[in-house]
Amino acid sequence: MRRCRYRGQGKAHIQHDLTAIAVNIKRLSGRPPTVEPPIPRRPTAFRDHLDHLDHLDHLDHLDHLDHLDHLDQHETLPLKS
Protein backbone atom coordinates (compact mmCIF):
# COMPACT_ATOMS: atom_id res chain seq x y z
CA MET A 1 0.00 0.00 0.00
CA ARG A 2 1.74 3.10 -1.18
CA ARG A 3 -0.88 5.52 -0.05
CA CYS A 4 -2.89 5.32 3.12
CA ARG A 5 -6.17 6.95 3.77
CA TYR A 6 -5.04 8.09 7.21
CA ARG A 7 -1.99 9.99 8.37
CA GLY A 8 0.29 8.66 11.04
CA GLN A 9 2.04 5.37 11.53
CA GLY A 10 -0.51 3.96 14.01
CA LYS A 11 -3.52 4.57 11.78
CA ALA A 12 -1.64 3.32 8.70
CA HIS A 13 -0.79 0.12 10.59
CA ILE A 14 -4.46 -0.42 11.48
CA GLN A 15 -5.43 0.13 7.84
CA HIS A 16 -2.85 -2.44 6.69
CA ASP A 17 -4.11 -4.99 9.22
CA LEU A 18 -7.77 -4.50 8.27
CA THR A 19 -6.91 -4.74 4.57
CA ALA A 20 -5.01 -8.00 5.17
CA ILE A 21 -7.99 -9.41 7.10
CA ALA A 22 -10.35 -8.47 4.25
CA VAL A 23 -8.08 -10.08 1.63
CA ASN A 24 -7.83 -13.30 3.69
CA ILE A 25 -11.60 -13.48 4.17
CA LYS A 26 -12.16 -12.96 0.44
CA ARG A 27 -9.60 -15.63 -0.43
CA LEU A 28 -11.03 -18.14 2.06
CA SER A 29 -14.63 -17.56 0.95
CA GLY A 30 -13.67 -18.53 -2.61
CA ARG A 31 -12.38 -21.96 -1.56
CA PRO A 32 -14.63 -24.97 -2.15
CA PRO A 33 -16.11 -26.56 0.97
CA THR A 34 -14.35 -29.65 2.27
CA VAL A 35 -15.82 -32.89 1.00
CA GLU A 36 -14.21 -35.16 3.56
CA PRO A 37 -15.91 -35.50 6.93
CA PRO A 38 -13.76 -34.43 9.86
CA ILE A 39 -11.70 -37.12 11.54
CA PRO A 40 -13.63 -38.44 14.55
CA ARG A 41 -12.09 -37.59 17.89
CA ARG A 42 -11.38 -40.02 20.67
CA PRO A 43 -14.00 -39.97 23.42
CA THR A 44 -13.05 -37.82 26.36
CA ALA A 45 -12.63 -39.22 29.84
CA PHE A 46 -15.93 -37.58 30.81
CA ARG A 47 -17.72 -39.29 27.90
CA ASP A 48 -16.22 -42.63 28.96
CA HIS A 49 -17.45 -41.98 32.51
CA LEU A 50 -20.98 -41.22 31.31
CA ASP A 51 -21.01 -44.32 29.12
CA HIS A 52 -19.88 -46.38 32.10
CA LEU A 53 -22.70 -44.95 34.23
CA ASP A 54 -25.23 -45.71 31.48
CA HIS A 55 -23.93 -49.27 31.35
CA LEU A 56 -24.30 -49.63 35.13
CA ASP A 57 -27.83 -48.20 35.02
CA HIS A 58 -28.71 -50.67 32.29
CA LEU A 59 -27.37 -53.55 34.40
CA ASP A 60 -29.31 -52.36 37.45
CA HIS A 61 -32.45 -52.22 35.33
CA LEU A 62 -31.86 -55.79 34.15
CA ASP A 63 -31.30 -56.97 37.74
CA HIS A 64 -34.59 -55.34 38.71
CA LEU A 65 -36.36 -57.13 35.87
CA ASP A 66 -34.83 -60.45 36.94
CA HIS A 67 -36.17 -59.83 40.42
CA LEU A 68 -39.65 -59.26 38.99
CA ASP A 69 -39.41 -62.47 36.98
CA HIS A 70 -38.68 -64.40 40.16
CA LEU A 71 -41.74 -62.88 41.79
CA ASP A 72 -43.92 -64.07 38.93
CA GLN A 73 -42.66 -67.63 39.35
CA HIS A 74 -43.80 -67.82 42.99
CA GLU A 75 -47.30 -68.74 43.81
CA THR A 76 -49.49 -65.89 44.85
CA LEU A 77 -51.37 -66.12 48.08
CA PRO A 78 -55.12 -65.63 47.98
CA LEU A 79 -56.30 -62.33 49.35
CA LYS A 80 -58.30 -62.40 52.59
CA SER A 81 -61.86 -61.30 52.17
N, C-alpha and C positions, 0 to 999 in steps of 0.2 A: 504494500500500500504506500504509494508515494505521497498521496495527499490525504490528510485526515480531515474530518469534518470539524473536529474540536482542536483547540490549541492547548498545548501543555502535554508533558510526557505522560502524566497519570491518565488523562482522558483519552489520549491516543492509545495507550496500552489497553484500556477497557474496550475501545472500539475494535482493536485487533482481536482481542479475546472473543468478543461477541460475533465478529465476522467468522472466526474460525469455528465457533460452535454452529453457526448457521450453515456453513459449508459442510461440516460433518453430518449434520442432520439431513441435509439435502442428499448427500452421497449415500447415507444409510437407508433413506426412504426409497431410493431407486433400486435397492438390492432385492432379489426375489426372496420370498419367504422360504424358510428351511423346510425341506420335505421330510427329512428324517425325524422321527420322534426323539425327544431327549432321552439320554441314557438313564435308566431307572437308578435311583439312589438306594443304598443299603438302608434297611429300617434302622431307626434310631433306637437307643436303649429304652427310651420312654415307650416307643411303639411296641418293642418286644415285651415290655412290662405289661402294657395293656392287653396284648394278645395272650400273655400268660394268665392274666386275671380272667379274661373271657373263657379260656380253656378250663380254668378251675371252676368258674360258675357253671359251665356246661356239665362238668363232671358232678358237681353238687346237685344239679337238676336231675341228672340221670340217677344218682343215688336216691333222691327223693321219689322218683318214679318207681324204682325197684322196691322201695319200702311200701308204696301203694299197691304194687302187684302182690306182695306178700300178704297184705291185708285182705285182698280179694280172695286169696286161696283159703283163708281160714273160714270156718263156719261162722255164720252170724247167729247171734243169740236172739231168740224171739223177744219182742218188746212186751213189757208188762202192761196189762190193760187196767 
